[in-house]
Amino acid sequence: EAHNRISSHIPLIIQYFILKMFAEQLQKGMLQLLQDKDSCSWLLKERNDTSEKRKFLKERLSRLAQARRRLAKFPG
């Protein structure tokens, strides 16, 4: 009985240590990426036309909301 309990825990113990090692390596890798800003800065850059498109869409959304408010007041 005790042998079965111990033998059932061995795979869990192995899995725990493997996951712990993986988590430590992942954390180290992520910290290195954060510290090396030059190699990752391109991920934060947006295309030139993106801000223009965002502005256009926000203005369009504003006009649509205004039209909806006016239509809601329209007697019908």
Secondary structure, DSSP 8 states (H G I E B T S, - for coil): -HHHHHHHHHHHHHHHHHHHHHHHHHHHHHHHHHH-HHHHHHHH---HHHHHHHHHHHHHHHHHHHHHHHHHHS--
